[in-house]
């Protein structure tokens, strides 16, 4: 795709369609999760999933920190000329993102495996709500790294000219989760555990589908030995911090609401709040899809204009430079990969 001479509108809407599709399906199946568990266990089931919601905020925010932070830098380097040196430099950021994701995934994995009860209590779980929340989380413990890596990989796939696969992977996992919820929760009579099992399997499916990108001819992502690894991790963290902070802040807000609602209004009110959280997540994901599309196209257009000296750009395109530059640098604030909030 010619980012320099191609129509910005066409390029942007191509990536917007892919990002919006991912956001739509993931938001819908998070609502289905709560609906199924709520139908099976009653208000306590919906309340239990509201308690689990901050867990997803933590996991996804860390995946976005590495994915969005690294892919923005990756895209800007690729936009300069596309030579061998740029390919290697950009892949150093990809490798650094993978290493950072592995480290963060292990930390979160160990934390949830060994301290799930303490975390859920801190997030607002009590009595039977705690029991149901732990039942839901139990099968998810086996797939925690998949959730984090899905966020990171989807960002890079969009930057490696394969947004359709990133969207298809999320669709595959999401559709399985929708039908798997009904099968495991009701047909197999597993309740909250079945919903968690469907969510874990759906995430694993998405991860496996994304890995097929590395078998395609269009793949240019490579694991290379990065120079100044700590410095690159710092750059990635700084670039992706705004996206990370937005997600974590929402998780903290949810925890505060959970705790106060349980104290003053009880489990039934928390169940209502859990539904509202999922609806707000749907609206949020739709808005984030705009940033995802910008994050892919604007940094590369900006860097290609710089490399070209702007000699071949029309005056109209030159007038867009301040807009492109601000979006290219700030798109991480609005970017979010197909938020698979399976809560």
C-alpha positions in Angstrom: 0.0 0.0 0.0 1.4 3.4 -1.0 1.1 5.5 2.2 2.8 8.5 0.6 0.8 8.9 -2.6 -2.3 6.9 -1.7 -5.5 8.5 -0.6 -5.5 9.1 3.1 -9.2 8.5 3.3 -9.0 5.1 1.7 -6.0 4.0 3.8 -7.6 5.2 7.0 -11.0 3.6 6.5 -9.5 0.3 5.5 -7.9 0.1 8.9 -10.9 1.6 10.7 -13.1 -1.1 9.3 -10.8 -3.8 10.7 -10.4 -2.1 14.0 -14.1 -1.5 14.5 -15.0 -5.1 13.6 -12.6 -6.3 16.3 -14.0 -3.9 18.9 -17.6 -4.7 18.1 -17.3 -8.5 18.4 -15.1 -8.4 21.6 -17.6 -6.0 23.3 -20.5 -8.2 22.3 -19.1 -11.4 23.7 -18.1 -9.8 27.0 -21.8 -8.9 27.4 -22.7 -12.5 26.4 -20.4 -13.8 29.2 -22.2 -11.8 31.8 -25.6 -12.6 30.4 -24.9 -16.4 30.4 -23.4 -16.4 33.9 -26.2 -14.1 35.2 -28.9 -16.4 33.8 -27.3 -19.4 35.4 -26.3 -18.0 38.8 -28.6 -15.0 39.1 -27.5 -11.6 40.3 -24.5 -13.1 42.1 -23.2 -14.4 38.8 -23.3 -10.9 37.2 -21.8 -9.4 40.3 -18.9 -12.0 40.2 -18.0 -11.0 36.7 -18.1 -7.3 37.7 -15.5 -8.2 40.3 -13.3 -9.9 37.7 -13.4 -6.9 35.3 -10.4 -5.1 36.8 -8.3 -8.3 36.2 -8.9 -7.8 32.4 -8.0 -4.1 32.7 -4.6 -5.1 34.2 -3.8 -7.8 31.7 -4.9 -5.8 28.6 -3.3 -2.6 29.7 0.1 -4.4 29.9 -0.4 -6.0 26.5 -1.2 -2.6 25.0 1.8 -1.0 26.7 4.1 -3.3 24.8 2.0 -3.6 21.6 0.9 0.0 21.0 4.2 1.5 22.4 6.4 -0.7 20.2 4.2 -0.7 17.1 4.1 3.1 16.9 7.9 3.2 16.9 8.0 0.2 14.5 5.7 2.0 12.0 7.6 5.3 12.1 10.9 3.5 11.3 9.3 1.5 8.5 7.9 4.7 7.0 11.3 6.3 6.4 12.5 4.2 3.5 11.8 0.5 4.0 15.5 -0.4 3.5 17.3 -3.3 5.1 18.6 -1.1 7.9 15.1 0.2 8.7 13.7 -3.3 8.6 16.3 -4.5 11.1 15.8 -1.5 13.4 12.1 -1.9 13.4 12.3 -5.6 14.2 14.5 -4.7 17.1 11.5 -2.9 18.6 9.3 -5.9 17.8 11.8 -8.2 19.6 11.9 -5.8 22.6 8.1 -5.8 22.7 8.1 -9.6 22.8 10.7 -9.8 25.5 8.8 -7.2 27.6 5.5 -9.0 27.1 7.1 -12.3 28.3 8.4 -10.6 31.4 5.0 -8.9 32.2 3.0 -12.0 31.4 5.1 -14.1 33.8 4.6 -11.5 36.6 0.8 -11.3 36.1 0.5 -15.0 35.6 2.3 -15.8 38.9 0.3 -13.0 40.7 -3.1 -14.4 39.6 -2.2 -18.0 40.2 -1.0 -17.5 43.7 -2.9 -14.5 44.9 -6.3 -14.7 43.1 -8.3 -14.8 46.3 -6.6 -11.7 47.7 -6.9 -9.8 44.5 -10.6 -10.6 44.1 -11.3 -9.6 47.7 -9.5 -6.3 47.0 -11.6 -5.8 43.9 -14.9 -6.1 45.9 -15.7 -9.9 46.1 -17.5 -11.2 49.2 -18.9 -14.5 50.3 -20.6 -16.3 47.3 -19.5 -13.7 44.9 -15.9 -14.5 45.7 -16.6 -18.3 45.2 -18.2 -17.7 41.8 -15.4 -15.2 40.7 -12.7 -17.8 41.6 -14.6 -20.5 39.7 -14.7 -18.2 36.6 -11.0 -17.3 37.0 -9.8 -20.9 37.6 -9.7 -22.0 33.9 -8.5 -18.6 32.8 -5.3 -19.0 34.8 -4.0 -21.4 32.2 -4.3 -18.9 29.3 -3.3 -15.6 30.9 -0.2 -15.1 28.7 -2.5 -15.6 25.6 -4.6 -12.6 26.6 -1.6 -10.3 27.0 0.1 -11.5 23.8 -3.0 -11.1 21.8 -3.0 -7.4 22.5 0.7 -7.1 21.6 0.5 -9.2 18.4 -2.6 -7.6 17.0 -0.9 -4.2 17.1 2.1 -5.5 15.2 0.0 -7.4 12.7 -1.8 -4.2 11.8 1.5 -2.5 11.3 2.8 -5.4 9.2 0.0 -4.9 6.6 -2.2 -7.7 7.8 -5.1 -6.0 9.7 -7.6 -8.5 8.3 -5.8 -11.4 10.1 -5.8 -9.4 13.4 -9.5 -8.9 13.1 -10.1 -12.4 11.9 -8.3 -13.8 14.9 -10.4 -11.8 17.3 -13.5 -12.8 15.5 -12.6 -16.5 15.6 -12.0 -16.3 19.4 -15.0 -14.2 20.0 -17.5 -16.3 18.1 -16.2 -19.4 19.8 -16.6 -17.7 23.1 -20.2 -16.8 22.4 -21.3 -20.3 21.4 -18.9 -21.9 23.9 -20.5 -19.9 26.7 -23.9 -21.5 26.0 -22.4 -25.0 25.6 -20.2 -25.1 28.7 -22.5 -23.0 31.0 -25.8 -24.7 30.2 -25.3 -27.8 28.1 -22.5 -29.0 30.3 -23.9 -27.5 33.4 -20.6 -25.9 34.4 -21.8 -22.5 35.4 -19.2 -19.8 35.9 -16.4 -22.3 35.4 -17.8 -23.1 31.9 -17.8 -19.4 31.0 -14.2 -19.0 32.1 -13.3 -22.1 30.1 -14.9 -20.8 26.9 -13.1 -17.5 27.4 -9.7 -19.2 27.9 -10.2 -21.4 24.8 -11.4 -18.4 22.7 -8.2 -16.5 23.7 -6.0 -19.4 22.7 -7.8 -19.7 19.4 -7.2 -16.0 18.7 -3.5 -16.4 19.6 -3.0 -19.4 17.3 -4.7 -17.6 14.4 -2.4 -14.6 14.8 0.6 -16.9 14.8 -0.3 -18.0 11.2 0.9 -14.5 10.1 4.5 -15.7 10.6 3.9 -18.4 8.0 2.7 -16.0 5.3 4.8 -14.4 2.6 3.8 -10.9 3.6 5.3 -11.4 7.1 8.3 -9.1 7.7 8.4 -9.5 11.5 11.5 -11.1 12.7 13.1 -11.8 16.1 16.5 -10.2 16.0 19.1 -9.4 18.7 18.2 -5.9 19.9 20.9 -3.4 20.7 20.4 -1.3 23.9 17.5 -3.5 25.0 16.8 -1.5 28.2 16.7 1.7 26.3 14.3 0.3 23.7 12.0 -1.0 26.5 12.1 2.5 28.0 11.1 4.1 24.6 8.3 1.5 24.2 7.0 2.2 27.7 7.1 6.0 27.3 5.2 5.7 23.9 2.6 3.3 25.2 2.2 4.7 28.7 -0.8 6.9 27.8 -2.8 3.9 26.5 -1.7 1.8 29.5 -2.7 4.5 32.0 -6.2 5.0 30.5 -6.9 1.3 30.9 -5.4 1.0 34.3 -7.3 4.1 35.4 -10.6 2.5 34.3 -9.7 -0.6 36.3 -9.0 1.4 39.4 -12.3 3.3 39.0 -14.1 0.0 38.6 -12.5 -1.3 41.8 -13.6 1.8 43.8 -17.1 1.5 42.5 -17.3 -2.2 43.2 -16.2 -1.8 46.8 -18.6 1.1 47.6 -21.5 -0.5 45.8 -21.1 -3.8 47.8 -20.8 -1.9 51.1 -23.8 0.4 50.7 -26.1 -1.3 48.2 -25.3 -5.0 48.1 -24.8 -7.7 45.5 -27.9 -6.9 43.4 -26.7 -3.4 42.8 -23.2 -4.6 41.9 -24.8 -6.9 39.3 -26.5 -3.9 37.7 -23.3 -2.0 37.7 -21.5 -4.9 36.0 -23.9 -4.7 33.1 -23.3 -0.9 32.9 -19.5 -1.5 32.8 -19.9 -3.8 29.8 -22.1 -1.3 27.9 -19.6 1.4 28.6 -16.8 -0.9 27.4 -18.7 -1.3 24.1 -18.8 2.5 23.6 -15.2 2.8 24.6 -14.0 0.1 22.2 -15.8 1.8 19.3 -14.0 5.1 20.1 -10.7 3.3 20.5 -11.0 1.8 17.0 -10.6 5.3 15.6 -7.2 5.5 17.3 -6.2 2.1 16.2 -6.7 3.0 12.6 -4.8 6.3 13.1 -1.9 4.5 14.9 -1.3 2.3 11.8 -1.4 4.9 9.0 -0.5 8.3 10.3 3.1 7.6 11.6 4.1 6.0 8.4 2.7 8.8 6.2 4.5 11.3 8.4 7.8 9.5 8.1 7.5 9.0 4.4 6.8 12.7 3.9 9.9 13.5 6.0 12.1 11.1 4.0 10.8 12.5 0.7 11.5 16.0 1.7 7.8 16.8 0.9 8.9 17.5 -2.6 6.2 15.3 -4.2 3.4 16.3 -1.9 0.7 18.8 -2.9 0.1 21.9 -0.9 -3.1 20.3 0.5 -1.2 17.3 1.8 1.5 19.6 3.3 -1.2 21.5 5.2 -2.1 18.2 6.9 1.4 17.7 8.4 0.6 19.3 11.8 -2.5 17.0 12.0 -0.6 13.9 11.0 2.3 14.7 13.3 0.0 15.2 16.4 -1.9 12.0 15.5 1.2 10.0 14.8 2.7 10.9 18.2 -0.5 10.9 20.2 -2.4 8.0 18.6 -1.3 5.6 21.4 -3.5 7.6 23.7 -6.5 6.5 21.7 -5.4 3.1 20.4 -6.6 -0.2 21.8 -6.4 -3.5 20.1 -9.6 -5.4 19.8 -10.3 -5.2 23.5 -11.2 -8.8 24.3 -12.8 -8.0 27.7 -14.1 -11.4 28.4 -15.6 -10.5 31.7 
